[in-house]
Amino acid sequence: MSTVTDPIENSSDVRRSRNDRNMGFRRLRDAFFYLLFLSSILVGIGALIVLLTDVFISGFRFLDLDFLRNFPSRHADQSGIRAGLVGSLWVISMTAAFTIPIGVGAAIYLEEFASDNWFKRIIQLNIANLAGVPSIIYGLLGFALFVTAFGLGRVVLAGALTLTLLVLPIVIIASQEAIKAVPDSFRAGGFALGATRWQVVKTIVLPQAIPGIMSGIILAMSRAIGESAPMIAISALVFLTFSPAGPFDRFTVMPIQIFNWAAEPDHDIRDVAAAGIIVLLVVLLTMNAGAIYIRNKFQKRRD
């Protein structure tokens, strides 16, 4: 007695078997990429932990109030980071004072007031390109423009203006993205109530965009305080026996001081460099914590 096979049933079994094989392949592929990405993250975190552990072990014995009060010295037990710390605080404060209003103002103009024409597109293209320029190029530009052409000399103001050029594209781009993220319905509601464009921007758009703007400012200032290449061209000073007291004083910054210590053959001096790295990390994390607090405060107010 012959058995009749249903072709529809056979094709259904074939499709089911093919789907099972495809599903097994996709699961295997997903597991492979999951392990690959997880291992990449763990390698990066592990390397960071090893580096930080080595830095803290090497530099912790030099961390005390005298290290913060003393100026650099050839003797490890007498050396300090006062000149670099004060110089970095001066430079980063002035950089923030220049960068934040100019960057946020430019982003507001480009997103809320500028017409969508070829001129705006050229500006946008140049801002995006400037964000990828190597930092040493900005150092040479700052030396040629602020130190030489404007006659400022190697002073705090020249360094701050150079770092402003470096991080300004980051602040502008991040601020633009934050402003774009504000729903158009919020603007429409303000216009419906009779508000002018500036009133809408000031009272509706900016408060909603501040968390995103603060994120960009955090990234920009974090990059600025750790930059050494532009400051080498502007400052070119390492062993200072005085701290800058104003924008027209000579200065050095912590990255340059740390780099100089790390290049010394004396092992103890290199351990002093590790202590300087710890101070730089503390200053950086303190700045970021303050900015994050402001961002979260506005985030809660917005919600």
Residue pairs with C-beta under 8 A, 6 or more apart in sequence:
54 274
55 274
55 277
55 278
56 274
56 278
58 270
58 271
58 274
58 275
59 271
59 272
59 273
59 274
59 275
59 276
59 277
59 278
60 275
60 278
61 271
62 76
62 77
62 79
62 271
62 272
62 274
62 275
63 275
63 278
63 279
66 80
67 79
67 80
67 81
67 272
67 275
67 279
68 80
68 81
68 82
68 85
68 279
69 80
69 82
70 78
70 79
70 80
70 81
70 82
71 79
71 80
71 82
71 83
71 239
71 240
71 241
71 242
72 79
72 80
72 81
72 83
72 84
72 238
72 239
72 240
72 257
72 260
72 261
73 79
73 80
73 239
74 269
76 266
76 268
76 269
76 271
76 272
77 268
79 261
79 269
79 272
81 254
81 257
81 275
81 276
81 279
82 243
83 240
83 241
83 242
83 243
83 251
83 252
83 257
84 252
84 253
84 254
84 255
84 256
84 257
84 258
84 276
85 254
85 279
85 283
86 243
86 244
87 156
87 235
87 240
87 243
87 244
87 251
87 252
87 253
87 254
88 225
88 253
88 254
88 255
88 280
88 283
89 283
90 156
90 160
90 244
90 247
90 251
91 156
91 159
91 160
91 163
91 224
91 231
91 251
91 253
92 163
92 221
92 224
92 225
92 287
94 156
94 157
94 160
94 247
95 160
95 163
95 164
95 167
95 221
95 224
96 217
96 221
97 160
98 160
98 161
98 164
99 163
99 164
99 167
99 168
99 171
99 217
99 220
99 221
99 224
100 171
100 217
102 164
102 168
103 168
103 170
103 171
103 172
103 175
103 216
103 217
103 220
104 171
104 175
104 213
106 168
106 172
106 175
107 171
107 172
107 173
107 175
107 176
107 178
107 179
107 213
108 175
108 179
108 201
108 205
108 206
110 120
110 123
110 124
110 172
110 176
111 176
111 179
111 180
112 179
112 197
112 201
112 205
113 197
114 120
114 123
127 169
127 172
127 173
128 169
128 173
130 168
130 169
131 169
131 170
131 173
134 229
135 166
135 227
135 229
135 230
136 229
136 230
136 233
138 162
138 163
138 165
138 166
138 230
139 162
139 229
139 230
139 231
139 232
139 233
139 234
140 233
141 162
141 165
142 158
142 159
142 161
142 162
142 165
142 230
142 233
142 234
143 162
143 233
143 234
146 152
146 157
146 158
146 161
146 162
146 234
147 153
147 154
147 158
147 234
150 158
152 158
152 248
153 248
153 250
154 234
154 235
154 236
154 237
154 250
154 251
155 247
155 248
155 249
155 250
155 251
156 244
156 246
156 247
156 248
156 249
156 251
157 247
157 248
158 234
159 230
159 231
159 234
159 235
159 251
159 253
160 247
162 230
162 231
162 233
162 234
163 224
163 227
163 230
166 223
166 224
166 227
166 230
167 220
167 221
167 223
167 224
168 220
170 216
170 219
170 220
170 223
171 213
171 216
171 217
171 220
173 216
174 212
174 213
174 215
174 216
174 217
174 219
174 220
175 209
175 212
175 213
175 216
177 212
177 216
178 209
178 210
178 211
178 212
178 213
178 215
178 216
179 205
179 209
179 212
181 209
181 212
182 204
182 205
182 208
182 209
186 204
186 205
186 208
187 200
187 204
187 205
189 204
190 199
190 200
190 203
190 204
191 197
191 200
195 203
195 204
207 298
207 301
207 302
208 302
210 294
210 295
210 298
210 302
211 295
211 296
211 298
211 299
211 302
214 291
214 292
214 294
214 295
214 298
215 295
217 291
218 287
218 288
218 291
218 292
218 295
221 287
221 291
222 284
222 287
222 288
225 254
225 280
225 283
225 284
225 287
226 255
226 280
226 284
227 255
228 253
228 255
228 256
228 259
231 252
231 253
231 255
231 256
232 256
235 250
235 251
235 252
235 253
235 256
237 250
237 251
237 252
237 256
238 252
238 256
238 257
238 260
239 260
240 250
240 251
240 252
242 249
244 250
244 251
254 276
254 279
254 280
254 283
255 280
257 276
258 273
258 276
258 277
258 280
259 273
261 269
261 270
261 272
261 273
261 276
262 270
262 273
264 270
264 273
